[in-house]
Amino acid sequence: MYQTIKNVPVWGEPLEDAVNQAVTVAKRAEQVVLMADHHIGYAMPIGGVAAYQGQISPSGIGYDISCGNKAVLLDADAAEVRRDIKSIMDAIWTYISFGVGRKNAEEVEHALFDDDPAWEIPAVRKHKRMAREQLGTVGSGNHYVDIFVDEQDRVWIGAHFGSRGLGHRIASHYIKAGGGRAAAYCADVTDLAAVRSMVDAIAKEFREPRHPLPVEMETETVTIEPDLAPCPCCGKMESNIMLMLGGFAFLA
């Protein structure tokens, strides 16, 4: 169930600072709603959804996001996992790069670096090396790789990653090209940088049909295991459902 606060539908327990942000966003958006996992963001809450007509808001929840969650069901014995959890997590910490940068030298190969149409865009192509270096890393903040045991004693591995520097650089290019500016990190931001001129700036470089850069969407799969099947129950989940390119949200 949800409640409506100042014309904003809110699921879950309302957080005052996040609701205030959503109300501010609603002054310029067609519709704003808050999901049950909402909390304060940059110019709009994380866990919020905003629908714009003919506008792009590149810095609503921060323009270095494109985060995703993924859970994969493992063929593992829960009792053994509980017994060996310390060594398992130590191995994850050793072989997967957490924090800023890559600590292991193992290169990650993926078809997206071969002929993906996103690399035809100049603002994206010049960051291809950074994208390759980031693929398969975790990053910092609230990103994680965790082992879970559910109520049925099934074992899962879950991961949450985001784009870090790659998305920031691409988005900064288009914000500058469109004459916009990034929103500051505070609860009462009123300038969402949703400017129509950005549409024209982006269109000049998008000669092919719009195509999201898939690096961040592939990161969770590459780090967990490329040939494991995704979770049939939840699969890949995102609170903010948008077509993303370096933090841009394209809403038809």
Backbone bond lengths (Angstrom), bond angles and torsions (degrees), N, CA, C in turn:
res aa  C-N    CA-C-N  psi(-1)  N-CA   C-N-CA  omega(-1)  CA-C   N-CA-C  phi
1 M - - - 1.460 - - 1.529 109.61 -
2 Y 1.305 115.33 160.58 1.453 119.93 179.24 1.520 109.66 -138.24
3 Q 1.315 115.34 165.65 1.455 121.55 173.95 1.518 108.38 -125.89
4 T 1.306 116.96 154.53 1.457 121.38 -179.83 1.520 109.36 -104.93
5 I 1.338 115.75 122.52 1.461 122.11 179.77 1.521 108.02 -118.91
6 K 1.315 117.38 112.58 1.470 123.06 -179.24 1.528 110.79 51.18
7 N 1.322 115.23 48.03 1.473 124.00 177.50 1.524 114.17 71.44
8 V 1.327 118.54 11.54 1.462 122.44 177.43 1.533 108.86 -110.69
9 P 1.334 119.20 113.62 1.468 120.95 174.96 1.531 110.10 -65.75
10 V 1.328 116.42 130.38 1.463 121.53 -176.14 1.525 109.18 -127.48
11 W 1.332 116.03 119.75 1.464 121.49 173.58 1.526 108.82 -93.14
12 G 1.321 117.46 148.75 1.455 121.18 178.70 1.520 112.05 77.86
13 E 1.324 115.11 -169.71 1.460 121.90 -179.64 1.526 109.91 -77.36
14 P 1.335 119.14 119.65 1.468 120.50 -177.03 1.530 111.75 -66.67
15 L 1.332 115.94 134.64 1.461 122.19 172.29 1.521 107.25 -103.95
16 E 1.323 116.52 122.74 1.463 120.95 -169.26 1.522 113.10 -56.40
17 D 1.351 117.67 -46.26 1.460 118.86 -177.29 1.526 111.37 -65.51
18 A 1.334 117.04 -37.13 1.460 120.59 178.76 1.529 111.05 -69.51
19 V 1.319 116.83 -39.98 1.464 120.37 178.03 1.523 110.27 -63.04
20 N 1.332 117.22 -41.38 1.465 120.82 178.33 1.525 111.01 -60.98
21 Q 1.332 116.52 -41.37 1.461 119.61 176.14 1.527 110.57 -61.33
22 A 1.317 116.71 -45.08 1.462 120.99 -177.95 1.525 111.30 -62.20
23 V 1.310 116.91 -39.34 1.467 120.96 178.44 1.525 110.32 -63.70
24 T 1.340 117.06 -39.13 1.465 121.14 177.13 1.519 111.00 -64.67
25 V 1.334 116.57 -44.51 1.466 120.98 178.56 1.526 110.42 -60.85
26 A 1.327 116.83 -37.84 1.461 121.74 -176.35 1.523 112.72 -64.12
27 K 1.326 117.84 -17.08 1.464 120.71 178.38 1.524 111.49 -68.24
28 R 1.356 116.69 -22.59 1.462 120.31 -177.58 1.527 112.88 -118.33
29 A 1.299 117.02 -16.79 1.465 120.29 -178.30 1.527 110.64 -94.25
30 E 1.338 114.93 159.86 1.459 119.86 176.19 1.526 110.96 -69.57
31 Q 1.334 116.17 -39.40 1.460 121.41 -179.10 1.518 109.37 -157.06
32 V 1.321 116.63 141.80 1.461 122.73 176.69 1.520 108.14 -131.75
33 V 1.331 117.05 136.09 1.460 121.94 174.21 1.522 108.54 -134.45
34 L 1.318 116.49 154.32 1.465 122.33 177.79 1.522 109.48 -116.00
35 M 1.344 116.24 127.15 1.451 121.64 176.15 1.534 110.17 -79.78
36 A 1.322 116.29 171.61 1.464 120.87 -174.67 1.522 113.15 -67.00
37 D 1.352 117.47 -20.70 1.469 120.07 -178.25 1.522 112.18 -97.31
38 H 1.329 118.66 20.59 1.464 120.98 -173.27 1.526 112.79 -67.58
39 H 1.323 114.09 148.54 1.467 121.95 170.67 1.515 108.00 -158.49
40 I 1.328 117.23 167.44 1.455 122.11 -172.93 1.523 111.50 -60.25
41 G 1.331 115.95 141.03 1.458 121.67 178.74 1.512 111.19 -123.78
42 Y 1.325 117.01 -148.02 1.463 121.26 179.00 1.526 109.01 -78.75
43 A 1.316 116.99 -75.91 1.458 120.44 178.08 1.521 111.95 -109.10
44 M 1.335 117.03 -15.20 1.458 121.26 172.99 1.520 108.34 -142.97
45 P 1.320 118.04 159.07 1.464 119.78 -174.56 1.523 113.04 -67.82
46 I 1.325 115.81 144.84 1.452 120.57 165.40 1.528 106.24 -66.27
47 G 1.320 116.79 139.66 1.454 118.88 -174.55 1.512 112.44 84.16
48 G 1.331 116.46 10.66 1.455 121.23 175.80 1.517 110.72 -107.01
49 V 1.311 116.83 154.88 1.464 122.33 176.70 1.519 108.05 -127.19
50 A 1.336 116.31 127.64 1.461 121.80 178.65 1.523 109.33 -124.21
51 A 1.316 116.79 132.24 1.466 122.27 178.30 1.521 109.04 -108.09
52 Y 1.353 116.28 122.92 1.456 122.22 179.13 1.524 109.69 -112.19
53 Q 1.308 116.51 150.57 1.458 121.93 175.23 1.526 108.70 -107.18
54 G 1.355 116.84 110.42 1.454 120.82 176.89 1.502 114.74 71.27
55 Q 1.314 118.80 21.08 1.456 122.66 -179.74 1.521 110.53 -133.13
56 I 1.328 115.39 160.16 1.461 122.65 174.09 1.518 107.70 -125.52
57 S 1.296 117.40 129.93 1.460 121.61 176.52 1.521 108.34 -110.81
58 P 1.336 118.03 95.31 1.469 120.75 -173.45 1.509 114.56 -78.82
59 S 1.332 118.14 -15.44 1.463 118.71 -174.52 1.517 111.96 -125.65
60 G 1.327 116.75 27.47 1.454 119.48 -178.41 1.517 113.11 -61.82
61 I 1.331 116.86 -56.87 1.465 120.20 179.59 1.525 110.82 -107.71
62 G 1.317 115.91 18.34 1.455 120.86 -175.42 1.508 108.20 100.42
63 Y 1.316 118.11 135.83 1.463 119.12 -173.19 1.517 113.20 -99.89
64 D 1.322 117.01 24.75 1.462 120.90 172.81 1.523 108.69 -126.25
65 I 1.302 116.14 42.05 1.459 120.17 -170.62 1.528 111.52 -103.13
66 S 1.304 117.67 -96.70 1.473 122.48 -174.46 1.527 110.90 51.24
67 C 1.333 115.84 37.29 1.464 120.44 -178.01 1.530 111.14 -73.61
68 G 1.302 115.24 159.17 1.452 120.50 174.73 1.514 110.55 -152.92
69 N 1.322 115.55 154.26 1.460 122.22 174.40 1.521 108.89 -114.63
70 K 1.313 115.62 146.30 1.463 119.30 175.46 1.517 108.83 -145.54
71 A 1.340 116.26 139.72 1.460 122.10 175.46 1.518 108.53 -125.62
72 V 1.333 116.79 135.23 1.461 122.31 -178.50 1.526 108.93 -124.25
73 L 1.337 116.30 128.54 1.464 121.89 178.70 1.525 109.06 -77.33
74 L 1.340 116.56 127.92 1.460 121.81 -177.23 1.529 111.37 -103.21
75 D 1.310 115.62 150.70 1.463 121.38 173.07 1.525 107.07 -90.62
76 A 1.325 115.84 75.12 1.466 121.55 -175.32 1.520 109.65 -137.42
77 D 1.314 116.10 153.42 1.459 122.49 -179.94 1.523 109.51 -86.31
78 A 1.330 117.21 123.72 1.454 121.47 -175.75 1.525 112.23 -61.19
79 A 1.333 117.37 -39.06 1.467 120.60 -179.82 1.525 111.03 -63.38
80 E 1.327 116.89 -41.44 1.464 120.48 178.86 1.526 111.04 -67.14
81 V 1.327 116.48 -38.31 1.466 120.16 178.81 1.522 110.22 -64.33
82 R 1.336 117.06 -44.15 1.466 119.86 178.48 1.531 110.54 -61.09
83 R 1.319 116.54 -40.52 1.462 121.11 -178.62 1.526 111.72 -66.68
84 D 1.321 116.44 -38.64 1.468 120.56 -172.99 1.525 113.22 -106.88
85 I 1.336 117.57 17.35 1.461 119.83 -171.79 1.528 112.84 -59.07
86 K 1.322 117.76 -35.50 1.467 119.46 -179.04 1.526 110.99 -63.62
87 S 1.316 117.32 -47.52 1.463 119.99 -179.53 1.527 111.29 -68.70
88 I 1.336 116.56 -32.91 1.470 119.95 177.91 1.525 110.41 -64.49
89 M 1.336 116.41 -47.06 1.463 119.55 -178.93 1.525 111.28 -69.19
90 D 1.332 116.88 -33.46 1.472 119.68 175.48 1.527 110.45 -62.31
91 A 1.334 116.38 -39.65 1.466 120.37 179.36 1.524 110.96 -67.11
92 I 1.332 116.75 -41.02 1.466 120.35 177.18 1.520 110.25 -60.16
93 W 1.333 116.39 -44.02 1.465 121.36 179.93 1.530 111.15 -64.40
94 T 1.326 116.83 -33.96 1.466 120.95 -177.30 1.521 112.32 -74.86
95 Y 1.322 117.10 -42.33 1.464 120.58 -170.13 1.523 114.63 -97.74
96 I 1.330 117.83 -11.67 1.467 120.70 178.67 1.520 108.51 -113.99
97 S 1.312 117.02 138.94 1.465 121.86 -176.84 1.525 110.99 -83.83
98 F 1.334 115.84 114.57 1.459 122.25 174.13 1.525 108.73 -104.23
99 G 1.330 116.71 158.92 1.460 120.06 179.27 1.519 111.44 81.35
100 V 1.326 115.98 -165.15 1.459 121.68 -177.71 1.526 109.90 -82.80
101 G 1.327 116.66 130.02 1.458 120.71 177.72 1.519 112.51 89.71
102 R 1.340 115.26 178.29 1.464 122.10 -179.29 1.520 109.03 -113.14
103 K 1.342 116.85 125.08 1.462 119.83 -178.30 1.520 112.13 -94.91
104 N 1.354 117.40 -19.74 1.461 118.51 174.95 1.528 109.05 -102.22
105 A 1.315 116.47 149.42 1.464 121.59 -173.09 1.520 113.00 -90.79
106 E 1.328 116.97 2.41 1.460 120.43 -177.19 1.527 110.68 -71.76
107 E 1.330 116.64 119.34 1.449 120.79 179.80 1.532 110.53 -77.71
108 V 1.317 115.34 142.05 1.457 121.25 179.24 1.523 108.69 -101.32
109 E 1.319 116.45 119.68 1.457 121.07 178.00 1.528 109.21 -95.65
110 H 1.313 116.17 139.08 1.458 119.71 178.99 1.520 109.17 -155.62
111 A 1.324 115.50 145.54 1.463 120.88 -176.74 1.523 112.88 -62.32
112 L 1.325 117.54 -23.10 1.462 119.11 -177.41 1.525 112.46 -64.82
113 F 1.351 117.30 -18.56 1.460 120.03 178.70 1.531 112.17 -86.12
114 D 1.320 118.04 -4.62 1.462 120.85 -175.80 1.523 112.77 -88.25
115 D 1.323 117.47 -64.39 1.460 119.12 -173.21 1.522 113.21 -137.25
116 D 1.320 117.90 25.59 1.452 119.54 178.94 1.530 109.98 -66.19
117 P 1.338 118.23 134.10 1.468 120.77 -176.65 1.522 114.29 -63.12
118 A 1.329 118.28 -17.96 1.464 119.63 179.01 1.520 111.59 -60.92
119 W 1.341 117.18 -30.02 1.471 120.07 -177.56 1.523 112.55 -72.56
120 E 1.325 118.05 -7.97 1.453 120.95 175.93 1.525 111.66 -78.01
121 I 1.317 116.98 -13.83 1.462 121.45 -179.89 1.527 108.48 -84.10
122 P 1.340 119.17 121.25 1.471 121.40 -175.10 1.526 114.01 -53.63
123 A 1.327 117.80 -42.73 1.462 120.72 -176.92 1.516 112.16 -67.36
124 V 1.318 117.35 -20.20 1.461 122.21 178.69 1.521 110.69 -94.49
125 R 1.322 116.48 -41.76 1.466 121.79 -173.70 1.524 112.43 -58.04
126 K 1.320 117.91 -38.10 1.463 119.91 -176.39 1.524 113.07 -69.87
127 H 1.333 117.13 -10.37 1.468 120.74 179.38 1.526 111.75 -108.61
128 K 1.322 117.05 19.57 1.460 120.69 -176.88 1.522 111.43 -63.31
129 R 1.328 117.32 -39.01 1.468 120.36 179.54 1.526 110.83 -62.45
130 M 1.339 116.45 -43.73 1.464 120.30 178.03 1.521 110.49 -61.47
131 A 1.324 116.56 -41.67 1.460 120.31 179.97 1.520 110.80 -61.17
132 R 1.324 116.70 -43.37 1.462 120.74 179.81 1.528 110.72 -63.27
133 E 1.329 116.75 -38.94 1.462 120.58 -179.02 1.525 111.79 -70.46
134 Q 1.324 117.54 -29.65 1.459 120.62 -177.37 1.523 113.25 -84.42
135 L 1.324 117.24 -25.25 1.462 119.56 -176.36 1.527 110.68 -60.62
136 G 1.327 116.02 125.88 1.458 120.68 -179.18 1.509 114.45 91.12
137 T 1.345 117.79 2.24 1.463 120.77 175.81 1.526 108.82 -101.02
138 V 1.330 116.07 164.85 1.456 120.71 -174.40 1.521 112.64 -99.97
139 G 1.333 117.54 -40.78 1.454 119.84 -175.38 1.516 111.32 87.24
140 S 1.327 115.94 -166.41 1.468 120.67 -175.28 1.524 109.88 -120.70
141 G 1.327 116.29 -158.79 1.455 120.11 -178.77 1.515 111.08 72.35
142 N 1.336 116.40 -134.33 1.471 120.08 -178.02 1.528 112.57 -95.14
143 H 1.324 117.28 21.17 1.466 120.64 176.64 1.533 109.89 -76.68
144 Y 1.321 116.68 149.20 1.467 119.08 -174.59 1.522 111.68 -154.91
145 V 1.323 115.21 161.86 1.464 124.08 163.22 1.521 105.06 -131.25
146 D 1.314 117.72 114.60 1.464 121.88 -174.06 1.529 111.03 -128.66
147 I 1.339 114.57 155.92 1.463 122.19 173.57 1.526 107.76 -107.43
148 F 1.326 116.91 130.98 1.455 121.67 -178.01 1.528 110.67 -123.45
149 V 1.338 115.86 149.38 1.465 122.31 169.66 1.525 106.44 -122.83
150 D 1.345 117.26 123.40 1.456 119.77 -176.15 1.525 111.82 -90.24
151 E 1.340 115.63 -174.10 1.461 121.30 -175.72 1.522 112.54 -64.88
152 Q 1.321 117.52 -21.01 1.462 121.52 179.32 1.525 111.90 -97.40
153 D 1.324 116.55 13.14 1.464 123.41 179.87 1.531 112.63 64.50
154 R 1.330 116.00 26.67 1.461 119.97 173.37 1.524 109.02 -89.43
155 V 1.323 116.12 146.04 1.465 121.53 -176.51 1.528 109.60 -102.84
156 W 1.322 115.07 132.70 1.464 121.89 179.64 1.526 109.49 -125.67
157 I 1.328 116.18 151.34 1.459 120.63 166.00 1.523 106.83 -115.52
158 G 1.325 116.24 130.04 1.464 120.68 -177.81 1.513 110.85 -123.00
159 A 1.325 116.35 149.91 1.459 120.97 -179.19 1.521 110.50 -143.18
160 H 1.328 115.36 147.78 1.467 122.80 175.83 1.523 107.58 -137.77
161 F 1.334 116.78 115.27 1.462 122.45 -179.17 1.525 109.83 -128.98
162 G 1.336 115.65 164.03 1.461 121.07 174.28 1.508 110.51 -139.47
163 S 1.329 117.11 -173.08 1.461 120.21 -167.84 1.524 114.85 -90.47
164 R 1.309 118.53 -24.39 1.467 121.69 -179.78 1.534 111.93 55.70
165 G 1.314 119.49 -132.95 1.463 122.26 -169.45 1.511 115.62 -64.52
166 L 1.326 118.08 -29.31 1.458 120.81 -177.24 1.528 111.25 -62.73
167 G 1.317 116.52 -51.82 1.461 119.73 -179.90 1.511 112.25 -63.52
168 H 1.339 116.90 -36.87 1.459 121.19 -179.09 1.524 110.80 -61.91
169 R 1.317 117.07 -44.05 1.465 120.62 -177.43 1.527 111.80 -67.74
170 I 1.317 116.14 -42.58 1.461 119.35 -179.56 1.526 110.30 -65.97
171 A 1.324 116.52 -46.46 1.457 120.02 -179.02 1.523 111.50 -64.67
172 S 1.338 117.44 -40.28 1.465 120.84 179.66 1.525 110.82 -58.90
173 H 1.330 116.47 -37.79 1.467 121.01 178.68 1.523 110.71 -58.66
174 Y 1.336 116.88 -47.08 1.456 119.95 -175.90 1.525 112.29 -77.28
175 I 1.318 116.98 -31.29 1.463 119.45 175.17 1.523 109.50 -61.55
176 K 1.327 116.55 -45.07 1.467 121.28 178.80 1.523 110.92 -65.87
177 A 1.342 116.51 -43.34 1.463 120.42 -179.02 1.521 111.86 -63.09
178 G 1.319 116.49 -31.91 1.454 120.24 -178.40 1.503 114.34 -91.70
179 G 1.336 116.78 0.05 1.450 119.90 178.66 1.508 114.20 78.86
180 G 1.332 117.25 15.11 1.458 120.33 179.31 1.507 111.61 -94.32
181 R 1.320 116.32 -177.99 1.458 121.31 176.42 1.517 108.70 -143.86
182 A 1.323 115.06 155.49 1.463 119.86 -178.18 1.518 110.79 -71.89
183 A 1.309 115.46 146.67 1.458 119.91 175.94 1.517 109.99 -79.24
184 A 1.322 116.66 144.15 1.463 120.93 179.02 1.522 109.52 -77.03
185 Y 1.323 115.82 162.78 1.461 119.98 179.80 1.517 109.05 -87.95
186 C 1.311 115.99 94.64 1.461 120.57 177.09 1.517 108.05 -160.45
187 A 1.328 115.93 166.72 1.456 120.06 -172.08 1.521 113.31 -80.80
188 D 1.348 117.60 -19.87 1.458 118.97 -172.54 1.521 112.75 -115.81
189 V 1.351 116.52 34.52 1.458 120.29 178.03 1.525 109.31 -64.19
190 T 1.336 117.00 133.08 1.457 120.51 178.58 1.521 112.20 -110.12
191 D 1.351 117.85 -20.27 1.461 121.16 178.70 1.518 108.94 -96.97
192 L 1.323 117.55 106.17 1.459 121.64 -177.41 1.519 112.44 -90.51
193 A 1.315 117.22 3.76 1.469 122.01 179.54 1.522 112.05 56.83
194 A 1.324 115.83 32.24 1.467 120.13 177.31 1.518 107.40 -93.59
195 V 1.302 117.73 84.68 1.462 121.92 -172.68 1.522 110.36 -113.50
196 R 1.300 115.77 136.56 1.455 120.59 -177.77 1.522 112.18 -64.68
197 S 1.335 117.60 -29.13 1.462 119.26 -178.28 1.517 112.03 -61.50
198 M 1.332 117.08 -23.72 1.457 120.07 179.34 1.522 111.12 -67.36
199 V 1.322 116.91 -30.90 1.460 119.85 178.96 1.519 109.78 -60.90
200 D 1.337 116.64 -43.84 1.462 120.53 179.07 1.520 111.20 -66.02
201 A 1.347 117.10 -40.51 1.461 120.78 -179.08 1.520 111.20 -63.28
202 I 1.316 116.53 -41.41 1.461 120.61 -179.84 1.526 110.56 -71.10
203 A 1.323 116.66 -39.69 1.465 120.50 -176.55 1.523 112.16 -61.04
204 K 1.329 117.62 -29.30 1.460 121.07 179.79 1.526 111.59 -63.20
205 E 1.333 117.28 -28.71 1.457 120.59 -177.61 1.522 112.59 -100.65
206 F 1.324 117.64 -14.89 1.461 121.12 -179.29 1.523 109.48 -97.46
207 R 1.338 116.12 78.61 1.462 119.95 179.63 1.522 110.50 -79.17
208 E 1.334 116.03 -29.52 1.458 120.84 177.20 1.529 108.33 -91.09
209 P 1.346 118.25 167.46 1.468 120.10 175.99 1.523 110.98 -54.03
210 R 1.312 116.62 143.98 1.461 120.98 -176.60 1.521 110.86 -56.13
211 H 1.304 115.86 134.32 1.462 120.79 -172.90 1.521 108.46 -142.54
212 P 1.334 119.10 123.38 1.461 120.46 -179.67 1.517 111.41 -73.50
213 L 1.316 117.08 142.77 1.460 121.15 174.37 1.524 108.32 -71.70
214 P 1.345 118.58 117.69 1.464 120.62 -169.10 1.518 114.83 -87.68
215 V 1.335 119.18 7.33 1.462 120.62 -174.97 1.517 111.36 -56.59
216 E 1.332 117.28 -49.15 1.459 119.26 -175.12 1.518 111.34 -71.92
217 M 1.325 116.97 -31.91 1.459 119.37 179.18 1.519 111.27 -70.06
218 E 1.329 117.60 -22.96 1.455 121.36 179.85 1.522 112.30 -89.65
219 T 1.332 118.24 -17.48 1.457 120.99 -172.11 1.515 112.46 -58.06
220 E 1.350 116.90 -45.68 1.453 119.37 -177.75 1.522 111.09 -60.83
221 T 1.340 117.40 -41.37 1.458 121.42 -178.01 1.515 111.32 -66.78
222 V 1.330 116.59 -44.09 1.461 120.58 -177.86 1.515 111.01 -63.45
223 T 1.325 117.58 -40.60 1.453 120.61 -176.55 1.522 111.60 -74.75
224 I 1.317 117.67 -39.57 1.463 119.28 -179.74 1.524 109.92 -70.08
225 E 1.308 117.11 -61.72 1.470 122.73 178.25 1.519 107.23 172.16
226 P 1.330 118.26 119.81 1.463 120.30 -173.39 1.517 114.71 -59.52
227 D 1.341 119.72 -32.24 1.454 119.66 -172.28 1.526 113.47 -103.28
228 L 1.336 118.11 13.87 1.455 120.22 175.14 1.520 109.51 -85.97
229 A 1.323 116.97 144.51 1.460 120.48 179.16 1.522 110.00 -75.10
230 P 1.344 118.60 144.01 1.459 120.83 177.88 1.519 111.01 -70.05
231 C 1.299 115.17 160.33 1.458 121.51 179.92 1.527 110.59 -58.56
232 P 1.337 118.66 124.99 1.458 120.24 -179.02 1.518 112.90 -72.22
233 C 1.337 117.25 -18.94 1.458 120.49 -177.53 1.524 111.56 -87.20
234 C 1.348 115.84 -50.96 1.455 118.55 -174.57 1.516 112.83 -115.38
235 G 1.342 117.41 -28.12 1.460 120.14 178.57 1.508 111.88 55.08
236 K 1.326 116.37 -131.74 1.459 122.34 -179.03 1.517 107.97 -101.26
237 M 1.332 117.84 124.71 1.454 121.45 -171.97 1.516 110.68 -124.07
238 E 1.318 116.84 141.68 1.446 122.17 172.70 1.520 108.43 -142.91
239 S 1.357 116.02 135.81 1.451 119.18 178.30 1.524 111.04 -70.35
240 N 1.334 116.42 -38.02 1.451 120.99 -178.68 1.527 108.33 -98.44
241 I 1.321 117.17 102.49 1.456 121.52 -171.95 1.517 108.85 -91.03
242 M 1.328 116.44 103.56 1.448 121.61 -177.87 1.522 108.95 -147.31
243 L 1.326 116.71 161.81 1.451 121.84 170.51 1.515 106.29 -86.66
244 M 1.343 116.81 114.16 1.454 120.84 -169.17 1.518 112.36 -104.28
245 L 1.309 116.47 140.31 1.454 123.11 167.73 1.513 106.53 -139.78
246 G 1.324 116.71 103.10 1.451 120.26 179.10 1.514 112.57 57.09
247 G 1.309 117.97 30.65 1.454 120.10 178.64 1.516 113.83 99.33
248 F 1.351 118.97 -7.21 1.452 120.55 178.46 1.513 110.13 -81.86
249 A 1.314 116.66 142.08 1.457 121.37 178.25 1.518 108.95 -110.76
250 F 1.322 116.82 116.97 1.453 121.29 178.03 1.521 108.59 -100.04
251 L 1.314 117.05 115.08 1.457 121.69 -179.52 1.521 108.70 -115.94
252 A 1.323 116.82 118.90 1.461 120.35 -178.42 1.524 110.10 -74.51
